[in-house]
Amino acid sequence: MKFPAPVSLQWLATFLNAELLGNTTAFADGINEIHKVEKGDLVFVDHPKYYDKCLQSDASFIIINHSEVNIPEGKALLVTNEPFEAYLKIVEHFRPAPLYTTSVSSTASIGEGSNIMPNVFIGNHVTIGKNCVIHPNVTILDYSIIGDNVVIQSGTVIGSDAFYYNSKKNREVWFKRMKSCGNVVIEDNVEIGANCTIDRGVTHETRIGKGTIIDNLVHLGHEVVIGKNCLLAAQVGIAGATTLEDGVTLWGQVGVSKTLTIGANAVVLAQSGVPSSLKGNTTYFGYPAEEASIKRRELVWVKRIPELWKKVMQ
């Protein structure tokens, strides 16, 4: 999430009641989670396991619960006992909980020729391009951006909260929601089927590239990036911060793990599972997904195991 204007670290330190160390005169451009952080951003960290990763990341400023660390040149620390609570306070200040009085927000922009059917909900600061078709009972939540010639079928939700929680077992409620302040960007000529769920980014964007086609009952997690001209068949699920490059095809019920990349023009056959990155221009099958020709040969040999075992025992 980018702030409306750069924010002074001194103001943030006062706002959070935090100790400011390092580059105390700097200004922050926004706040981001570690997978999407950029230069000029704030990031928070509350576990020693991730201190170094955050300090060495592109983040310029770190909200942290420990001051005895080496501060990289030009960076600053905001030291507070509860960095996660500080994150929530910043997001709630700059993106307060929305209030809705109508099904189409007065701050939404809808392009010429777009057909918005009955019972569609359009939230605050949503942009919809020209010649789109939004079918009944679609929900498009705050700050979503939709290009031209986009079709969204009934029951789909665009911009739902990320499945992203701060977990600590030293408190009564272990899982605490990390408030989402990102958005969804859908480029031109995208088609999305019925009853899909496209989560917004936690702090950045979830993006669907131009010309991509998505079937019914597909779920995209937070900050997933889908390239141009991809095809996702029914019941595909993709976990957060994963990238599909251009021209990728995922057939029905493919499951994809988080923070990985599937290369351009790869094809993953139905009911496969993808736990790690895959190179492009290859067809994959099975779990873990491997080149389909290799996996098929493995299955042939698996079927022969009883026969081979019988021969060994004779």
QUIGI-V341339 format. One record per helix or strand of 2 or more residues. SS is the DSSP state (@ for helix, = for strand). FROM is the first residue (numbers start at 1). TO is the last residue. If there is no record, write none. Layout:
# QUIGI-V341339
SS;FROM;TO
SS;FROM;TO
This chain:
# QUIGI-V341339
=;2;8
@;9;16
=;19;22
=;27;31
=;41;45
@;48;55
=;61;64
=;76;79
@;83;94
=;109;110
=;115;116
=;121;122
=;127;128
=;133;134
=;139;140
=;145;146
=;151;152
=;157;160
=;165;167
=;175;177
=;183;186
=;191;192
=;197;199
=;205;208
=;213;214
=;219;220
=;225;226
=;231;232
=;237;238
=;243;244
=;249;250
=;255;256
=;261;262
=;267;268
=;273;274
=;283;285
=;290;291
@;292;303
@;305;313
